[in-house]
C-alpha cells in the first residue's frame, strides 16, 4: 500500500471517528438539556454540519486553504459522520451554483420525500424479518 493510500484512508478514518463521536456527544448533551419533545439534538447536529461544510467548502474552493487530504478528513470524514444532511446541502448548493435550480429543488425535496418513504418501507420490511 502506498504512502498516499495510507494517508487517504487514515484521514477518512480519523475524520469519521471524530465526527461520529461529536455527533453522539452533541446529541446527548442537547437531549439532556432540552428534553425529548422535539429532536433538538438531531436538528442542531444537522444545522451545525451544514454550517461547517459550508466553511470547509469555502476554505477549499475559494480560499485554497484545504487540499484534497484535508477535504477528505473534514468534509467527507468529519461532516459525513457528523451528519449526511450537510452533504445533501452541499450537493444542492453546487447544483444551484451551476444554475440548475430545477435539479437543486428536485435533489432537496426529492431526497426528503424519498428518504421518508424509504424509511417507512424499511420499517415495514424490518417487521417482516
N, C-alpha and C positions, 0 to 999 in steps of 0.2 A: 504494500500500500504506500502511495507516495505521501510526501510531507503535506502537499496541498490537500489531498483527500482526507488525511487525518485532521488537519486544521478545519476543513469544511464540516466534517462530522462532529468534531469537538465543539465547534461554535454553535451548531444546531442543537446539540445535546445540552450544552450549558444554558443557552437561551431558553430552551423548552423547560428545563428543570426550574430555572429561576421564575419563569412565567407561570408555571403550574403552582409553585409554592406561593407566589404573590397573589394569584387568583384565590387560592384557598384561604390564605391568611386574611386577605381583604374582605372576602365574603363572610367569613366567620366573625370578624370584628364588627362589620356593619350589621350583621344579623343580631349580634348581642346588643348592639347599641340601639337599633331601631325596631327590632322585633320582626315578626313574620307576616304582618298584614299585607305587605307588598314585597316583591322580590328586590328590595333595595340593593342588596349585595351584588346581584347579577347586573342590575341596571348600572350601578356605579362602576363595576369592572368593565362592562361594555363601553360606557361613555369614556372612561379613562383610557381604555385601549384605543378608541377612535382618536382621542387627543394625541396619545403617544405615537401612534403610527403616522399621524399627520406630521408631527415634529420630526420623526425619523426620516420620513419621505422627503421633507423639505431639506433636511441636512444632507441627504444623499444626492438628490437630483438638482437642487438649486444652489446649495452652498458647497457641494462637493467635499463634505467633511466625513462621509461614511463610504467606505469601499464595499466591495461585494461580501467580504467576510463579516464586517460589522453589520451590514444589512441582514445577512443570514442570522446572525446572533440576535439582533434586536427586533427586526421586523418579523421574520419567519419564525424564529425560535421563541423569543420572549412574547411578542404580541400574539403569535399563533397559539401559544399555550395559555396565555392570559385570557384571550378571547378571540374567537374566529369572526366575531361581528366586525372587528376592526378591519380585517382583510376584505370583507364584503364591502365596507365603506370605501376602502382604498381602491378596489377594482371599479366600483361605481363612479368614483371620482375620476379615475383615468378615462372612463367612457365619456364622462361629461367634458373633461378637458379636450378630448378629441372631437367634441361637437356632436357626439352620438347620444343625444338626450333620450331618445326613444329606447335605446338599449339600456341606458343607465336606469331609467324608470322600470323597465322590464326586469333588470337584474335585482334592483332593490325590492320592488313589490313582489316579483315572482319568487324570489328567494324566501321572503317571509311567508307567502301563501303556500308555496310548495313545501317549505320546511314544516309548517304546521300540519299540512295534510299528511306528509310522510311520517311525521312524528306520530300522528294518530294511527296510521296504517301499521307502523312498527309496534305500537302498543297492542293493537288487535292481533298482529302476528305473534307477539310475545305471549299473549293469552292462550294461543293455540298450541304452544310448545309444551 
